[in-house]
Amino acid sequence: MFTAFHLPKLCPTNIIAIALWVVSGFFNTAGAQFTTPAPVPPTLSGNTINLTLQNGTQQFYPGYNTATIGYNGNHLGPTLVLQKGQEVTINVTNTLGDTTTTHWHGLHVAPVNDGGPHSHIMDGETWSPAFTVMDNAATYWYHPHLHGKTLKQVVKGAAGLIIVQDNTENAIALPRTYGSDDFPLVFQFLTFNNATKQIEMTDDADNAVLVNGVIQPYLDVPAQVVRLRLLNASSHRFFEFSFSDNRTFYQITSDCGLLNAPVSMNRLMLASGERAEILVSFAGQSGSTLYLKQLGTQLPAGYPGGPAGMGMGGMALGPLDNTDFNLLKMNVTGPTANAITNIPAELVQNTVWSSAGTFIRNITITASPMMSTTNFFLNGVKFDEEVINFTAIQGNTEIWNITNQSMMPHPFHIHGNHFYVLSVNGATPPANQQGRKDVITIPPMMGSVQLIIRYEDFADPDMPYMYHCHILSHEDNGMMGQFLVLPPATGTLPQNPANQNPAATLYPNPAAETLTLQLNPALLTFGKIEIFNTSGQPVLQQNITQTFTVLNIASLPSGLYFVKITGAGITSTLKAVVEK
């Protein structure tokens, strides 16, 4: 049966893709043919939630037991249902025989509760973060985040959804009966070994797609307006979702909350880690069948899952790349009682923080060598658990300018808080990206994104938040950084008296061997830097010749120092602590 697959035009690159597709066993789904129902994950709620990370097995292919990881089961995990304002304790017990963590992706929590790479859960131990749910209604998710092992643990199935509910969303006439007109859908590209059907610990040649842990499943949906909660839990590849009849649907949330109004569309791109909730009307269509599809041929060139891009000839396409194929069969049944039949005209009013008085932070993505599709850096460095890349000040608003000099796109994720996208490649973002986000794709080849973010509620001088590419193989290979949020009284970002803008920042602080100075290019041009001890004696002087300047402080004894920065008629003084 080949009618479900749409082959691409036979250019040389696509001939290679088709050959790989054939070798892989026709998407590794022979015999499935949409005969298995898509499981709906069970839910957990309440003030105490217990999760156990465990090894398991799953039969993705008849007759083959595939080794997997799951929360409270063999594969994936239950959906956590939380209410905004509630207190919750989540006990996470690790029985994997290996170290792990669990990160609450998108939730606004203190660094100590975030579950990043520093929050190790040793084998046999239980981690019990407790926090107040502060997030707006939306779909979030949880997954391991141990540096160097995130890909391994997530692709084997350690992931689950989080649904946050609030009074604002509850007041809108939306589908919200879980598993009846409100469906969670977790999508994962995976690489299966053709002979053994074991999951390969790579994302280079993904040859199957799971939907809620099943290959080519079906879903019965009622003849009314239905909500689909979409999560791209893949390590690497992008989805370009559409329906087989090209019908219109409406996106109502971005990663972290409702949009201002439903956004009408007939296709939706989601990168790794991104979520979206969409409304689809099946009213009056009882008895019909359609498919949710992947339109790989419609992804931009160079985006994983789509056609190869300029300068990416060395990156082999996977067997499903640059192809269109069905993901999920949808059978329309009769409507339910009290069915939702209309799409709301308005949702909420998102209020973006003011850009006045913001600190400008610049992050540059590079590759080495320049054409590499595997080896990436943030501001020229790889992740080091012992190095704090910068500090932010609690209550300060920041604008991040992220520029991608590499040849491929990178979904960029920031922990601990949502942000708003101000521009993509200098243009206003599309309406479906104007809500609360925590993942945004930075386009390739000098593509840029400007976002605005503000950390108001939590500060911690010891435990950092992360920022990183959400392609898990990139993250595991060091495409990640970390930052501390410090309370204002101990912060290192000085204020310029004329306009209350921070002029520069130093990190890490405290430091032992080197300090990095980052200028705010909107305020300071190149000048000089002087370091004084507490007696007012100069101990170091250096010219500033670039936005990022590394200061060698290895010879300075432990103590408090004052760092004076002069440039373009502006003088700023920061405090720095040297600790040996």
C-alpha positions, 0 to 999 in steps of 0.5 A: 500500500503506497497511496499514503506516501507522496514521493518527492521530485526526483532530484539527485538528493531526493533519489538518495533519500528515497533509496534510504527510505526503501532500505529502511523498510518503507519507514520501518512501519510495514504491517502497521497501516494505522490499525493501532489506537493512539494511547491517551496517557493517564493523568496525575494531579493533586498536591503530591505527585509520584514519578518513577523513572524506570527501564522497560520494553515496548513492542513497537514492531510485532515480535520485537521487544525494544528496550525503553525508558518511561515514567511510571511505566515502560514508555513515556509518562503520565500527563501531569495536570496542575492548577495555577496557584496550587502548591505541588511536591513531585517525588521523582525516584530513579531506578534506571541504574544510571544518574538522571535528572528531570526538567520541568520544561517551560515551567516558571520555577526557582533554579533549585526546582528546575531539574537542569544538569546540576540536579542529579538524581542518583540511582535509587534516590528520590528528588522532591522539588516543591513549588507553587505553580505560577504558569498560565494555562498551556501545555508543558512537558518534562524530561531528563536533562543530564548533560551528555545523556539527555538524548539517550534517555529522552529518545528511549521514551523518558518524557511526559506532558504537563497541562496547566489550567487557570481561571482565565482559560477556564472561562473560555468556551474551549474543548477540555475533556481530556481524551474525549475532545482534548487530546495530548499528542507526543511526536518523536522521530526515532532511529530504529535498528533495521535488524533488531528494532532497538532504538539507536542512540543517534538522530542522524538517520531517524527512520520512524515517527511515534505518536504517543509511543505508537507507529502509524496509530489512529485516533477517534475524534468527535464531530465537533471542535477538537483540541489537539495538544502537539509536542515535538519531543524529537531530538533533531527534526522539525515537523511541518504539520498539515491535514490530508485535506489541507483544512484550516485549523486554529492555533490557540497557544504557543509554548507557555500560554494562550495567544491573543486570538486564534490564528488561522492556518493550514500548516504549522512548523514545530521544532524540537521542544516546541508545543502548540495547541490547535483547534480543529472543527470536524462538525458535521463530518461523522463517518469521515476519515483524514490524516494528520501529515508531515510535509517534509518537502515544505520545510525550509531548505536546511531544516532537519526533516526537510531538503538539504540546504546551501552548504549542507551537502555533507549532511546525509538526509535521513530516509524520511527527510524531504518527504510527505507522509501520514502520521496519524489517521483520524476517524470522525465519530459522532459528537459528544454531549455539550460539544464545542462547535465554535472557534472563539474570536478572542483569547487573552491579551498578552502584555510584552514588557517595555523595552525601555531601560533594558540590558542588551545581551548578545549571543552568537552561534558558530560552528567549527569548522564553519560548515559543520553540522554537528559541532557548535558553540555559544559565544565561542565556548562549549558548556562547562558545568563549572563555568557560569557564562553570565549573571542576570539581575532579578527584576531587570528586563533583558533583550537577547540578540541571538545571531546564528552564523552556522549553516543550520537552524537551532531551536533555542530554549531558555529555562525558568521563564517565558520570553516574547519574540520581538523580531525574527530576521529583523521582521515582526514575528508571525502572529502564532509566535507573538505569545509566551514562548520558551523555544524559538528557532534561530534561522541559519546563515546569519539569521537572527532573533531578538527576544525580551525576557525578565526574571522577577521572582527567583534569585539564587547565587549558586544554582544556575538556569540553562540556555541551549539548543534543543536539538539534543545531540547538539546540547549533549555536545556542549551547545549550552550555557548557564547563568545565575540570577542574582538579587539586586543588592548583590548584582553586577550590572551597574546602572548608567545615571543618564538613562538607567541602562546597564552598561556592561556585565562581568562573569563568572562572578566570583571568579578565580582565573579569568573574568569575561567583560561583556559590553552593552553595545548600545551604550559603550564603545571600545575604551579601557578597563581598570581594576582597583583593590579595596585600597584604591590601588590599580592592579590591572589595566587593559584596553577594550577592543571587542564586545567580549573581553577576557581578563586574566586575574590569576595573579590577583589574591582573593578579595573584593575588587572594583572594575572601572570601565570607560568608553564613549564618555560613559564610566561604569564601576562594577564589583568583582569577587576573586575566590581562589 
